[in-house]
Amino acid sequence: MCLPAIIFFAVFAYLPMPGLYLAFVNFDYSLGIFKSAFVGFDNFRFLVMTGDLWKLTFNTIAYNIAFIILGNILQIAVAIMLNELRNKWFKKISQTLMFLPHFISAVLVGLLAYNILSYDYGILNSFLKMIGMDPVETYSNPAIWPYIIVITFLWQSTGYGSIVYFAAIMGLDKSILEAAEIDGANAFQRIRYIIIPYLKPTFIILLLFSLGGVLKGNFGLFYNLVGANNTMLYPTTDIIETYVFRTLMTNFNFSLGSAVSLYQSILGLFIVLTANWIVKKVSPENSLF
Amino acid sequence: MENSARRNIDFSTIMVRLIGYGFIGLFALCCLLPFVLILSSSLTSERAIMESGFSLWPKEFSTFAYEIVFKNPRLVIGSYMVTMIITVVGTAVGLFIVAMTGYALQRQDFLYRNKISFYIYFTTLFSGGLVPFYLLITQYLHLKDNYLAVLLPGLLSPFLIIMMKAFVKSIPHEITESAKMDGAGDFTIFLRIILPMTTPALATIGLFIALGYWNEWYNSMLFLSPNMEYRPLQLFLYNVITSADFIRNSAASANVTPQDIPLESMKMATAIVATGPVILFYPFVQKYFIQGITVGAVKG
């Protein structure tokens, strides 16, 4: 009964793996992967010398760490607040709305951002003009993009992600909270000393899980927000996956793209193994393998 | 309950609730407004957009953009058909395989379950990356410009199989045992007992797969070239947004003179046409997603 799945992963996941040999050759389309000239580590040397590898690694990891840390903090905050609210109707509607951005395609997210940020028509610049300030050139200003990307990510993922924490709070024994109240704990103290410590294990597990993906980008988000050919923004918005995509679709440099992918896979594997090793120390029953 | 709550209410509780209502309300509003902005922009005349930009309320109401989109609905309908067929077929086939695999992998009497689990899980740890994957699809499987290139890679994911495994595990082992005693084969047990008992799980996982296909755009962009007439919905939308030529062509076939083409509002109108129906559908399926995330989070 596992056979279809075994075949599926063999074809779509394992079969491409030998293709990573591309990273060590100078790929010639007419010769194919295994007959192209072997160049050893030249592709990697090139990536290091141009500084691309460092920039991509930094951007990818920095974005992911911001996503993970800020994302989890906001999700916990939203879950705790939702738990404090008493109006069922308000709770239900706001949860539905917060969940909505997760439900749409990356393409539409890109268009939503354009509606707000576009230099000529964007609502941000209309607003700035209205209050008498100068409009900003968003799409050519690399410095503000880390904020735009992180905010968009938070916008899209908070409602969805808070559900896990909300479910955890629901599982908290209500008598503990009541006892604390009788002992005179106020609402802040209940949150600070009971609810937050109670969420800590969930937080740690999710944190370690997401560490495994720290080298995997969020291609759709970056590509659709930044646009395909906006070279001006590359210094702050280029991540491993957008770079690899470009080597393939615009520069046709298959070997360079594979070299970056191989680097990503190996470093990623190393990070997962480390994260798993830490989980085993912290809470053995939650380790991945 | 209302009484006891009122009795204990103190200043800090009021503060926390005030912050809660304020923050959650504001955040929820931020999640809604961009959609309102698109809807409003699609209903604004191009002139008003050119003069004062997009706004939350149409400055000058116009349905012209929609008229053009619907005057030549062939491409939109074609895109809908492609996406719908891919979604339905992909979800049905994928769901069946995911369920089968998840069921088999949690059976304690299945000897290779750990090995196969790791075989599947390992693909999330290490992969060949985009370039070899691209060459595989285009050079070896010859699926360029073939809808199968979009359909096949999205069928299963390790995450969904692990989720299914966790779901099936909650069914008491004795039920399968007793069915076996009564002489049912493994496949009969799966079809007649497991599948009906895991309907909520199937609904959840099915929705995950379906949403993935509906919003799919990456593989479409990689493997379906622009000269294909009918593109999946999201790729169609992507082309409309990024290429003015694309809009000009479809407006030309609707007999609109070039200088009258409402470029900006047509982008928004197409986005509404492509997304609207799904968003209307969304409040009804939301609870299944919540179920799915909660179960998936418990333990893999």
Interface residues (C-beta under 8 A of the other chain):
Chain A: M1 C2 P4 A5 I6 F8 F9 V11 F12 A13 Y14 L15 P16 M17 P18 G19 L20 L22 I33 A77 V78 M81 L82 E84 L85 R86 N87 F90 I93 S94 T96 L97 M98 F99 L100 P101 F103 I104 S105 A106 V107 L108 G110 L111 L112 Y114 N115 I116 S118 D120 Y121 G122 I123 N125 S126 W155 T158 G159 Y160 I163 V164 A167 E181 N186 A187 F188 Q189 I191 T202 L206 G212 F219 G220 N224 G227 A228 E241 V244 F245 T247 L248 M249 F254 G257 S258 V260 S261 L262 Q264 S265 I266 G268 L269 V272 N286 L288 F289
Chain B: A5 N8 D10 F11 S12 T13 M15 V16 R17 I19 G20 Y21 F23 I24 G25 F27 A28 L29 C30 C31 L32 P34 F35 L37 I38 S41 I49 M50 S52 G53 F54 S55 L56 I97 V98 M100 T101 Y103 A104 L105 I116 F118 Y119 I120 Y121 T123 T124 L125 F126 S127 G128 G129 L130 V131 P132 F133 Y134 L135 L136 Y140 L152 P153 L155 L156 I161 D186 F187 F190 L211 W214 N215 E216 W217 Y218 L222 Q234 L237 Y238 I241 T242 E264 K267 M268 A271 A274 T275 V278 I279 Y282 P283 Q286 F289 I290 I293 T294 A297 K299 G300
